[in-house]
Amino acid sequence: MTFVEQTRMVEDLRLLHSKMERREQEDFAMMLKRQKDDEQFDNLTQMRLQVLHKKYVPARTKAQIEEAWKRLAGNRSDKGGAE
């Protein structure tokens, strides 16, 4: 795992830490402190981060993202269309 991937995963989880169990919150707090020090995680911490990310961050497919974008763009174009 690269430092950029590590940073992205920590940022994704930052808003979701309140949903975590107590032990997971403690682990994540430790990860945040290490992240602030610009420290690369060891293998064990990387595995814990990946488990937390998989558990709490919903996976979105490209099709789901495109569908959401179409709905948002469709609502705007319907209101401002010239006839």
Secondary structure, DSSP 4 states (H G I P E B T S, - for coil): --HHHHHHHHHHHHTTGGGS-HHHHHHHHHHHHHHHTTPPP-HHHHHHHHHHHHHHSPP--HHHHHHHHHHHHHHHHHHS---
